[in-house]
Amino acid sequence: MESALPAAGFLYWVGAGTVAYLALRISYSLFTALRVWGMGNEAGVGPGLGEWAVVTGSTDGIGKSYAEELAKHGMKVVLISRSQDKLDQVSSEISNYA
């Protein structure tokens, strides 16, 4: 009967360590979510990340929006697309932001 006691103590500490680890992970995730929600993520975009940005699919939808926002934040943008006509149009629109 006494031989089961050391194993029970070990399992207790394994369980306590697991609970502490999960509590810290959840707390960190909540803190990160609140920080992004409260302060926004404007600092994550702009020349602080580098001087250039490459945007694929930049003539429509999300790619075009990314290219416009990056140009508004002062980054030099390389546009990649399949259609040369659309690419020229978006390029002229974005050059107005610089």
Secondary structure as the mmCIF struct_conf table of DSSP 4:
data_model
#
loop_
_struct_conf.conf_type_id
_struct_conf.id
_struct_conf.beg_label_comp_id
_struct_conf.beg_label_asym_id
_struct_conf.beg_label_seq_id
_struct_conf.end_label_comp_id
_struct_conf.end_label_asym_id
_struct_conf.end_label_seq_id
TURN_TY1_P TURN_TY1_P1 GLU A 2 SER A 3
HELX_RH_AL_P HELX_RH_AL_P1 ALA A 4 MET A 39
BEND BEND1 ASN A 41 ASN A 41
HELX_RH_3T_P HELX_RH_3T_P1 GLU A 42 GLY A 44
BEND BEND2 VAL A 45 GLY A 46
HELX_RH_3T_P HELX_RH_3T_P2 PRO A 47 LEU A 49
BEND BEND3 GLU A 51 GLU A 51
STRN STRN1 TRP A 52 THR A 56
BEND BEND4 GLY A 57 GLY A 57
TURN_TY1_P TURN_TY1_P2 SER A 58 THR A 59
BEND BEND5 ASP A 60 ASP A 60
HELX_RH_AL_P HELX_RH_AL_P2 GLY A 61 LYS A 72
TURN_TY1_P TURN_TY1_P3 HIS A 73 GLY A 74
STRN STRN2 LYS A 76 ILE A 80
BEND BEND6 ARG A 82 ARG A 82
HELX_RH_AL_P HELX_RH_AL_P3 GLN A 84 SER A 95
TURN_TY1_P TURN_TY1_P4 ASN A 96 TYR A 97
#
